[in-house]
């Protein structure tokens, strides 16, 4: 269903991506930090009849190359831009889980929105550090404990049961292509200190924000706060779901996204 391919970025790093190679409007999926394409398998099955589905393994994740280079959101955005250009994708529905959503916002900030039709954010607020201007940060992260707080084992964010077959495949994949959080620590720091509200306030394409009601990382009310930033931003809450919405509740996610897309 998904064909794996590679390309070399302009800074010499091998990036793996997966493509259903179907004709039709492209959905470009971006996993969160430490994750890979494997946990999107059930989502692919749901969307594949009507859409071309593409998933990128970000650098240092999944089957993509491990490197000390580019541990910052802007470089991840550049990797997305290179893939989009390589495949000449247009009218993209960009779907990002966790840091994957931040990668998409960074792409918009650097390369514009001309190739995008819509964005879907899966459980990621625009700001990770809680302060007087934003009350929906990552767990207990504040400027007082940043960045040391991020050195801890933060868990996988899962609340609901994941399909047994998909979970088994993901476990095998993780053993074969292990993710090293310590070696990618600078990326976690860079991700945590960003504030994407300036991008979202001026967003020119519609965006759906889906929050996991039981996410151990974020208070789901952040989705409503985001919808107040721009009339093009819509909020939805996925019940009985943690942080990995695409893996924990793929059918609920699919229905919410399709309902959102039908508006446009």
KOLFI-358907 format. One record per residue: x, y negated, z negated of N, C-alpha, C in turn. Coordinates in steps of 0.05 Angstrom, whole numbers, plus 5000, padded with zeros to 4 digits. Layout:
N
XYZXYZXYZ;...
//
This chain:
264
501750245000500050005000501749755000;503949754984505749534983508449614994;509549455012512149515023514249335009;516349454999518449304985520449205006;521248955004523348835021525048655004;527348575016529148395002529948165020;530747945008532047725022534247605004;536047475017538247345002537747045001;537746934977537246654973539646484982;539246224984541446054993543746024972;543346134948545546144929546546434926;545746604945546946874948545847084930;543347064921542047254903539947414919;540047684914538047854927535447854912;533247784925530647784914528947994927;527548154910525648354920522848244920;521348304941518548234941516948464954;514348464949512648674959510348554975;509548694996507648575015505848795026;503248745026501348935038501448925068;502648715079503048675108500348675123;498248595110495648575123495348295135;493648275155492948015165490947895145;490647635145488747515126490147315108;488647175092489646975075491447095053;493846975049495647095030495147015001;495347214983495447164954498347214947;499647014935502447044926502447064895;503247294885503247334856506047314844;506147174821508747124808508547224779;510047444773510047544746511347354726;510747394700511947234679514747334673;516047194655518847254648519047534637;521047684647521447954639519748164652;517748074667515848264679516548304709;514948474722515448544750512848604764;513148684789510848734807509148974797;510349154782509049404776506349364762;506149164744503749124729501548984744;501948944770499948814787498649024805;499249274802498249484820495249504822;493949484799490949504799489749254811;490949024807490048774820490248794850;492448914860492848944889490549104901;489749324888487549494898484949334901;484449154882481949004882481848794905;484148674910484248444929484948534958;485948774961487248844986485348865010;482748915005480948935027480548665042;480748455027480148185038482548005041;484748075028487047895028489748045033;491647895042494347995043495547935016;496648135002497648094975500648124975;502047924964504947914962505747864933;507648014924508647974896511747944897;512747744883515647714881516547814854;518847944854520348004829522247774825;521847594806523647374802526447464796;528447294801531247374796531547464767;533147664763533647784737531347954727;529348004744527048164736526448374757;525048584748524248794767526648904783;526348914809528549024826530348804837;529748554830531448344840534148334825;536048204837538848204827539048074800;540748194783541548074757543847874762;543547634751545547434755545447224733;547747094729547946874710546946614723;546646624749545946374764542946324764;542346064763539545984768537646044746;538546044721536646094699535145844691;533545744710531945514706529545524724;527445384716524845404730525145284759;526745074762527044954788528245154808;530045324800531245524818529245744825;527645814805525446004811523545894832;523045634830521245504849522545504877;525245464878526645474903526545754916;526645954899526446234909523646274921;521646174908518946184919518746044946;519945814947519945654972521345804995;523545944989524946095009523246335019;521846465001520146685008517746585025;516546375017514346255032515146175060;517546055062518545975088519246225105;520446415093521246665107518846805119;516646815104514246955114512346755128;513046505128511346295140508546305130;508246305104505646325091504246055091;501646065095500045815095497345885081;496045675071493545705057493745915034;495945895019496546084999494746054974;493846274963492746284937494946374918;496146194903498446264886497446334858;498146574849497246674823499646734806;499846594783502146634766501346704737;502546914727502146994699504446874682;503746744660505746644641507646464656;510246514653512246344666511846334697;510546534708509946534736508346294745;506446214727504845974733506645724732;508545714714510445484713512145474738;512845714748514445714773512845594796;510245644796508545524817508245224814;507945124789507844834784510444704792;512644834787515244734795515544724825;514444924838514444924868512844684878;510544634866508944404875510444144870;511844114847513243874841515543824860;516744034871519144004888518444014918;516444174925515944224954513144144963;511544044944508843954952506844184952;504344114959502144304958501144374986;502444285007501344315034500844605042;502444795032502045075040500145225021;499145085001497345214981494445134986;492745324981489845264981488845254953;489845424935488945424908491145554890;490845504864492645614844491045754822;492045974813490846114790492946154769;492346054745494246064722493146274703;494746484698493946694679495446654653;494146544633495046514606497646364603;497746124614500045954610499245664608;499645544584499145254582501345094595;500944834600502944674614505244594596;505044644570507044564551507344774529;509744874525510245094506510744994477;511844754475512544654448510344484437;509344554414507144404401508244154389;506843924394507543674381504943504378;505243254372502943084367501243044392;502443094416500943044441499643304452;500443534442499443794453499443994430;497044104425496644274402496344574409;496944644434496544924442499145044453;501245034437503845134446504145434442;506545524446507245814444507645884414;505846044404505946144376506545904357;508745924343509445714323511845544333;512245524359514445374370514045074367;515944934355515944644353518744544359;519044284361521644164366523544224342;522444274319524144324296525544594297;524144794308525445064309526345144337;525944964357526945014384529944944385;531645114398530945354414531245614398;532245604373532845844359530446034356;528145924354525646084352525446284375;526446204398526246364422528146604423;529946624404531746844403530447094392;528247064378526847294366525647474387;525047724378523547904395520647814394;519747704416517047584417514847774424;515448024429513448224436512648204465;510848394473510048404501507348264507;505948174486503548014490501048174497;501348444497499048614505497048644482;494448634488492348684468490648924476;489748924501487949134510489449364523;488149594524489349834536489849784566;492249864575492949844604492650124617;491650124641491350364657493750544653;493250804645495450984638497451024660;496451064684498251114707499950874713;498750644712500350394718502350344695;501550394671503350354648505750544650;505250784658507350984660509350904682;508250804705510050714726511650474718;510450294702511850054693514050134674;513550334657515650424638518050554653;517450714673519550834689521150624704;519750424715521050204729522850044711;521849994686523449844667525949994658;525750254657528150414650530150424672;529150424697530950434720532150164726;530549954722531549674726531049514701;532649564681532149434655532449124655;530749004640530848714637532448644611;534348464614535948384591535248104582;533548084561532647824552534947654542;536947774530539147614519540747484542;541147634564542647524586541047314602;538347314598536647124612535546914593;536946884570535946704549535746414558;537646324575537646044584535045984600;534046184613531546154628529246114609;529146264588527046234567527145954555;529545864550529845594539528745384558;529645404583528745204603525745214607;524645444607521745474610520245334586;521345384562519945284538519944984536;521944854547522144564542520644394563;519444524583518044384604515344274595;514444064609511843954605510743894633;508744054642507744034669505243864672;504543714651502043564652502143344674;504443234679504543024700503843144727;504643394732504043524757501043594759;499943684737497143774737495243534739;495943314727494243074728493942984758;495943014774495842924802495543154821;494743384811494443624828492343574850;493043654875491243604898489743844907;490244084895488844324902487444434877;485244574881483844684857485444894842;485144904816486545094800484645214779;484745484777483345624757485245714735;484545654710486145734687484545954673;485746194672484546414657486246464632;484946454609486446504584485446764572;487246924561486547164546485547094519;483047174513481847084487483347194463;484747424467486247544445489247534449;490147344465493047314470494547254444;496547414438498147364414500047124418;500247024442502146804447500846524446;498346504456497046244458494146244448;493346024437490545974430489045914456;487046084462485746074488484345804493;483945644473482745384477484445194495;486945274499488645114517487445084544;485945284553484845284580482845054583;481245004562479344784562480744514562;482944504546484544254545485744194572;486544404587487644354614485544254633;483044354630480944274649480243984646;481043864623480443584618482643404632;484743524641486943364654486243274682;484543434695484043384724481343524731;479543394746477043524753477443754772;479843794783480344014801481144264785;481344244758482244474742479744584728;479444844731477144994719478245194699;476745234677477545404656475845654654;477045884647475546124642476946284620;475446434605476546594583475946884588;477947054586477647344591477547484563;475247594557474847724531476247994530;476948074505478348324501480848344517;482448134516484848114533487047954520;489448054523491847914513493047734535;495747744536497247564553497447654582;497447924586497948034613495248094626;493847884633491047904643490948084668;492848064686492748224711493048524706;494148594683494548874676492348974657;491648804638489748894617486848884627;486048684642483348654651483248574681;484348744698484548674727481748624740;479748784732477148754744475848484736;475948424710474848164701476347934714;478947954717480547744730479647714759;479347944773478547944801475847794804;473947864787471247734789471447434785;472947354765473247064759474546914782;476647034793478046914816476246894840;474847114846473047104870470846894866;469746874842467646674837468846394841;471246354832472646094835473146034865;474146234880474746184908472246134925;470046254917467546214932466545934931;467445784910466645494908467845334931;470045434942471445274962471545404989;
//
